[in-house]
């Protein structure tokens, strides 16, 4: 996979809220890696870390952070992240919390409980550096950020799933529509004026964001959620893209 394009939208000057960021995970190496990633964009924040839930609670009580980034493998929680959130909310009701979930902990019930507890964001623990930075940026600005694979588990599905533009970039939506029409990478590259390597990058990113493994699964995932209607058809058809039926 080619390297992720650099993010020119985020700078350290954009994120200087008091309190800092508190990283909580049982593994020192993982905490160090996460701190390194966060330092690239959020260096204006003081970065602290905790290796246990007890240490996390003590640090939050002593000096509330702007954001807690935690995982499900803290040794003294027995995987009970919802209970830890309850304790954190009791100590600091307005605390922003981003959770990085292990696959075994990412059950529908757990996700539902976390969302009902007003968790600020959910990502897989294996998220890429750019995904973590994007989520942290959204949460620090008062928003929320949920990985695409959590959408089917979110409460009140009648209110509608988040639109595809919240998940994919405009360019990825163009690629998605052409992929759904069964165009090859070479055709898509020619139609959109980009390299084949860039098309492959966009496809791999869409697979990763949706948690799908094949192009067929990606297209089915998008169709079932009505996301293909967000693709800017006019732009590609005006460029001579044949519509396949």
DRENDO-1510 file (C-alpha; in Angstrom, 1 decimal, always signed):
<recs>
REC; n; res; u; v; w
REC; 1; UNK; +0.0; +0.0; +0.0 .
REC; 2; UNK; +1.4; +3.5; -0.9 .
REC; 3; UNK; +2.0; +5.8; +2.0 .
REC; 4; UNK; -0.9; +7.9; +3.2 .
REC; 5; UNK; -1.0; +11.4; +1.7 .
REC; 6; UNK; +0.2; +14.0; +4.2 .
REC; 7; UNK; -2.6; +15.9; +6.1 .
REC; 8; UNK; -2.2; +19.6; +5.3 .
REC; 9; UNK; -5.4; +20.5; +7.2 .
REC; 10; UNK; -4.2; +19.8; +10.7 .
REC; 11; UNK; -1.6; +21.9; +12.5 .
REC; 12; UNK; -0.5; +22.0; +16.2 .
REC; 13; UNK; -1.9; +25.5; +16.4 .
REC; 14; UNK; -5.4; +24.2; +15.8 .
REC; 15; UNK; -5.4; +22.1; +19.0 .
REC; 16; UNK; -4.3; +23.9; +22.1 .
REC; 17; UNK; -7.1; +23.3; +24.6 .
REC; 18; UNK; -6.0; +23.0; +28.2 .
REC; 19; UNK; -5.7; +19.7; +30.0 .
REC; 20; UNK; -3.7; +17.7; +27.5 .
REC; 21; UNK; -4.3; +14.2; +26.2 .
REC; 22; UNK; -4.2; +11.1; +28.4 .
REC; 23; UNK; -3.3; +7.8; +26.8 .
REC; 24; UNK; -4.2; +4.5; +28.6 .
REC; 25; UNK; -3.1; +1.1; +27.5 .
REC; 26; UNK; -1.4; -1.8; +29.3 .
REC; 27; UNK; +1.5; -2.1; +26.8 .
REC; 28; UNK; +4.3; +0.5; +27.2 .
REC; 29; UNK; +5.3; +0.0; +23.5 .
REC; 30; UNK; +1.8; +0.7; +22.3 .
REC; 31; UNK; +1.5; +3.8; +24.5 .
REC; 32; UNK; +4.9; +5.1; +23.2 .
REC; 33; UNK; +3.7; +4.6; +19.6 .
REC; 34; UNK; +0.5; +6.3; +20.2 .
REC; 35; UNK; +2.2; +9.2; +21.8 .
REC; 36; UNK; +4.5; +9.5; +18.9 .
REC; 37; UNK; +1.6; +9.6; +16.5 .
REC; 38; UNK; -0.2; +12.3; +18.5 .
REC; 39; UNK; +2.9; +14.4; +18.9 .
REC; 40; UNK; +3.0; +14.8; +15.1 .
REC; 41; UNK; -0.2; +16.9; +15.1 .
REC; 42; UNK; -1.1; +17.6; +18.7 .
REC; 43; UNK; +2.2; +18.7; +20.2 .
REC; 44; UNK; +0.5; +21.7; +21.8 .
REC; 45; UNK; -1.1; +19.3; +24.2 .
REC; 46; UNK; +0.7; +17.8; +27.2 .
REC; 47; UNK; +0.7; +14.0; +26.7 .
REC; 48; UNK; +0.4; +11.8; +29.7 .
REC; 49; UNK; -0.1; +8.0; +29.9 .
REC; 50; UNK; -1.5; +5.4; +32.2 .
REC; 51; UNK; -0.9; +1.6; +32.2 .
REC; 52; UNK; -3.9; +0.6; +34.4 .
REC; 53; UNK; -7.4; +1.7; +35.0 .
REC; 54; UNK; -6.5; +2.7; +38.6 .
REC; 55; UNK; -3.7; +4.9; +37.3 .
REC; 56; UNK; -6.0; +6.4; +34.7 .
REC; 57; UNK; -8.6; +7.3; +37.3 .
REC; 58; UNK; -6.0; +8.9; +39.6 .
REC; 59; UNK; -4.6; +11.0; +36.8 .
REC; 60; UNK; -8.1; +12.1; +35.6 .
REC; 61; UNK; -9.1; +13.1; +39.2 .
REC; 62; UNK; -5.8; +14.9; +39.8 .
REC; 63; UNK; -5.8; +16.9; +36.5 .
REC; 64; UNK; -8.7; +16.4; +34.1 .
REC; 65; UNK; -7.4; +16.1; +30.5 .
REC; 66; UNK; -9.0; +17.4; +27.4 .
REC; 67; UNK; -9.2; +13.9; +26.0 .
REC; 68; UNK; -8.7; +10.3; +27.1 .
REC; 69; UNK; -7.6; +7.8; +24.5 .
REC; 70; UNK; -7.9; +4.3; +26.0 .
REC; 71; UNK; -8.1; +0.7; +25.0 .
REC; 72; UNK; -9.8; -2.4; +26.2 .
REC; 73; UNK; -6.7; -4.2; +27.4 .
REC; 74; UNK; -6.1; -2.4; +30.7 .
REC; 75; UNK; -5.3; -5.2; +33.2 .
REC; 76; UNK; -7.6; -4.2; +36.0 .
REC; 77; UNK; -10.8; -3.8; +34.0 .
REC; 78; UNK; -11.4; -7.4; +32.9 .
REC; 79; UNK; -12.4; -6.0; +29.5 .
REC; 80; UNK; -15.3; -4.1; +31.1 .
REC; 81; UNK; -14.9; -0.8; +29.2 .
REC; 82; UNK; -18.5; +0.4; +29.9 .
REC; 83; UNK; -17.9; +0.1; +33.6 .
REC; 84; UNK; -14.7; +2.1; +33.3 .
REC; 85; UNK; -16.6; +4.8; +31.3 .
REC; 86; UNK; -19.1; +4.9; +34.1 .
REC; 87; UNK; -16.3; +5.6; +36.6 .
REC; 88; UNK; -14.7; +8.2; +34.4 .
REC; 89; UNK; -18.0; +10.0; +33.9 .
REC; 90; UNK; -18.6; +10.0; +37.6 .
REC; 91; UNK; -15.3; +11.7; +38.1 .
REC; 92; UNK; -15.5; +14.1; +35.1 .
REC; 93; UNK; -19.0; +14.2; +33.5 .
REC; 94; UNK; -17.9; +16.2; +30.4 .
REC; 95; UNK; -14.7; +14.2; +29.7 .
REC; 96; UNK; -14.1; +13.5; +26.1 .
REC; 97; UNK; -13.2; +9.8; +25.6 .
REC; 98; UNK; -11.9; +8.0; +22.5 .
REC; 99; UNK; -11.8; +4.1; +22.7 .
REC; 100; UNK; -9.6; +1.8; +20.6 .
REC; 101; UNK; -11.3; -1.6; +20.7 .
REC; 102; UNK; -9.8; -5.0; +20.4 .
REC; 103; UNK; -11.8; -7.2; +18.0 .
REC; 104; UNK; -13.0; -9.5; +20.8 .
REC; 105; UNK; -14.4; -6.5; +22.7 .
REC; 106; UNK; -16.1; -4.9; +19.7 .
REC; 107; UNK; -19.5; -6.7; +20.2 .
REC; 108; UNK; -22.7; -5.1; +19.3 .
REC; 109; UNK; -23.8; -4.9; +22.9 .
REC; 110; UNK; -20.5; -3.3; +24.0 .
REC; 111; UNK; -20.7; -0.7; +21.2 .
REC; 112; UNK; -24.3; +0.1; +22.0 .
REC; 113; UNK; -23.5; +0.5; +25.7 .
REC; 114; UNK; -20.5; +2.8; +25.0 .
REC; 115; UNK; -22.5; +5.0; +22.6 .
REC; 116; UNK; -25.3; +5.3; +25.2 .
REC; 117; UNK; -22.7; +6.4; +27.6 .
REC; 118; UNK; -21.8; +9.3; +25.3 .
REC; 119; UNK; -18.4; +8.0; +24.3 .
REC; 120; UNK; -16.8; +10.5; +21.9 .
REC; 121; UNK; -15.4; +8.1; +19.4 .
REC; 122; UNK; -14.7; +4.4; +18.6 .
REC; 123; UNK; -11.9; +3.0; +16.5 .
REC; 124; UNK; -10.2; -0.5; +16.2 .
REC; 125; UNK; -7.0; -0.8; +18.2 .
REC; 126; UNK; -5.3; -1.6; +14.9 .
REC; 127; UNK; -6.3; +1.8; +13.4 .
REC; 128; UNK; -3.8; +3.6; +11.3 .
REC; 129; UNK; -2.0; +6.7; +12.5 .
REC; 130; UNK; -4.0; +8.9; +10.1 .
REC; 131; UNK; -7.3; +7.4; +11.4 .
REC; 132; UNK; -6.3; +8.0; +15.0 .
REC; 133; UNK; -5.2; +11.6; +14.2 .
REC; 134; UNK; -8.5; +12.3; +12.3 .
REC; 135; UNK; -10.6; +10.9; +15.2 .
REC; 136; UNK; -8.6; +12.9; +17.8 .
REC; 137; UNK; -9.0; +16.1; +15.8 .
REC; 138; UNK; -12.8; +15.6; +15.5 .
REC; 139; UNK; -13.2; +14.9; +19.2 .
REC; 140; UNK; -11.0; +17.8; +20.4 .
REC; 141; UNK; -13.1; +20.1; +18.3 .
REC; 142; UNK; -16.2; +18.9; +20.1 .
REC; 143; UNK; -17.4; +16.4; +17.6 .
REC; 144; UNK; -17.6; +12.6; +17.5 .
REC; 145; UNK; -15.9; +10.0; +15.4 .
REC; 146; UNK; -17.1; +6.4; +14.9 .
REC; 147; UNK; -15.4; +3.8; +12.7 .
REC; 148; UNK; -17.7; +2.6; +9.8 .
REC; 149; UNK; -18.0; -0.9; +11.1 .
REC; 150; UNK; -19.8; +0.4; +14.2 .
REC; 151; UNK; -22.6; +1.9; +12.3 .
REC; 152; UNK; -24.9; -1.2; +12.2 .
REC; 153; UNK; -24.6; -1.3; +16.0 .
REC; 154; UNK; -25.5; +2.3; +16.7 .
REC; 155; UNK; -28.9; +3.0; +18.3 .
REC; 156; UNK; -32.0; +4.3; +16.6 .
REC; 157; UNK; -31.2; +3.1; +13.0 .
REC; 158; UNK; -34.4; +4.8; +11.9 .
REC; 159; UNK; -32.6; +8.1; +12.2 .
REC; 160; UNK; -30.3; +7.1; +9.3 .
REC; 161; UNK; -26.7; +6.1; +9.0 .
REC; 162; UNK; -24.1; +8.7; +8.7 .
REC; 163; UNK; -23.8; +9.7; +5.0 .
REC; 164; UNK; -20.9; +8.4; +3.0 .
REC; 165; UNK; -19.2; +11.8; +2.7 .
REC; 166; UNK; -18.5; +11.5; +6.5 .
REC; 167; UNK; -16.5; +8.3; +5.8 .
REC; 168; UNK; -15.0; +8.7; +2.3 .
REC; 169; UNK; -13.3; +11.6; +0.6 .
REC; 170; UNK; -15.0; +13.1; -2.5 .
REC; 171; UNK; -12.3; +11.4; -4.6 .
REC; 172; UNK; -13.0; +8.1; -3.0 .
REC; 173; UNK; -16.7; +8.5; -3.7 .
REC; 174; UNK; -15.9; +9.0; -7.4 .
REC; 175; UNK; -13.7; +5.9; -7.4 .
REC; 176; UNK; -16.5; +4.0; -5.5 .
REC; 177; UNK; -19.1; +4.7; -8.1 .
REC; 178; UNK; -16.8; +3.6; -10.9 .
REC; 179; UNK; -15.8; +0.5; -9.0 .
REC; 180; UNK; -19.5; -0.3; -8.5 .
REC; 181; UNK; -20.0; +0.0; -12.3 .
REC; 182; UNK; -17.3; -2.6; -12.8 .
REC; 183; UNK; -14.6; -0.4; -14.2 .
REC; 184; UNK; -10.9; -1.5; -14.0 .
REC; 185; UNK; -8.3; +0.4; -12.1 .
REC; 186; UNK; -6.7; +1.4; -15.4 .
REC; 187; UNK; -10.1; +2.8; -16.7 .
REC; 188; UNK; -10.8; +4.7; -13.5 .
REC; 189; UNK; -7.3; +6.2; -13.5 .
REC; 190; UNK; -7.8; +7.4; -17.1 .
REC; 191; UNK; -11.3; +8.8; -16.4 .
REC; 192; UNK; -10.3; +10.6; -13.3 .
REC; 193; UNK; -6.9; +11.8; -14.4 .
REC; 194; UNK; -4.9; +10.0; -11.7 .
REC; 195; UNK; -2.4; +7.2; -11.5 .
REC; 196; UNK; -3.3; +3.5; -11.2 .
REC; 197; UNK; -1.4; +3.5; -7.9 .
REC; 198; UNK; -3.6; +6.3; -6.6 .
REC; 199; UNK; -6.7; +4.4; -7.6 .
REC; 200; UNK; -5.4; +1.3; -5.8 .
REC; 201; UNK; -4.7; +3.5; -2.7 .
REC; 202; UNK; -8.3; +4.8; -2.7 .
REC; 203; UNK; -9.7; +1.3; -3.0 .
REC; 204; UNK; -7.6; -0.1; -0.2 .
REC; 205; UNK; -8.6; +2.8; +2.0 .
REC; 206; UNK; -12.3; +2.2; +1.4 .
REC; 207; UNK; -11.9; -1.5; +2.1 .
REC; 208; UNK; -10.1; -0.6; +5.4 .
REC; 209; UNK; -12.6; +2.0; +6.4 .
REC; 210; UNK; -15.6; -0.4; +5.9 .
REC; 211; UNK; -13.9; -3.5; +7.3 .
REC; 212; UNK; -14.5; -5.3; +4.0 .
REC; 213; UNK; -12.0; -7.6; +2.3 .
REC; 214; UNK; -13.1; -7.8; -1.3 .
REC; 215; UNK; -14.4; -5.3; -3.9 .
REC; 216; UNK; -17.7; -7.2; -4.0 .
REC; 217; UNK; -18.1; -6.9; -0.3 .
REC; 218; UNK; -17.3; -3.2; -0.5 .
REC; 219; UNK; -19.9; -2.5; -3.2 .
REC; 220; UNK; -22.6; -4.5; -1.4 .
REC; 221; UNK; -21.8; -2.7; +1.9 .
REC; 222; UNK; -22.1; +0.6; +0.1 .
REC; 223; UNK; -25.3; -0.3; -1.7 .
REC; 224; UNK; -27.1; -1.6; +1.4 .
REC; 225; UNK; -26.5; +1.8; +3.1 .
REC; 226; UNK; -27.4; +3.9; +0.1 .
REC; 227; UNK; -23.9; +5.4; -0.1 .
REC; 228; UNK; -23.5; +5.1; -3.8 .
REC; 229; UNK; -26.1; +7.9; -4.4 .
REC; 230; UNK; -23.5; +10.3; -2.9 .
REC; 231; UNK; -21.0; +9.7; -5.7 .
REC; 232; UNK; -20.7; +12.8; -8.0 .
REC; 233; UNK; -21.9; +11.1; -11.2 .
REC; 234; UNK; -22.1; +14.2; -13.3 .
REC; 235; UNK; -18.4; +15.0; -13.0 .
REC; 236; UNK; -17.3; +11.5; -14.2 .
REC; 237; UNK; -20.0; +11.1; -16.9 .
REC; 238; UNK; -19.1; +14.5; -18.4 .
REC; 239; UNK; -15.5; +13.3; -18.6 .
REC; 240; UNK; -16.7; +10.4; -20.9 .
REC; 241; UNK; -17.2; +7.7; -18.4 .
REC; 242; UNK; -19.5; +5.1; -19.9 .
REC; 243; UNK; -22.3; +4.2; -17.5 .
REC; 244; UNK; -22.7; +0.4; -17.3 .
REC; 245; UNK; -26.1; -1.2; -16.8 .
</recs>
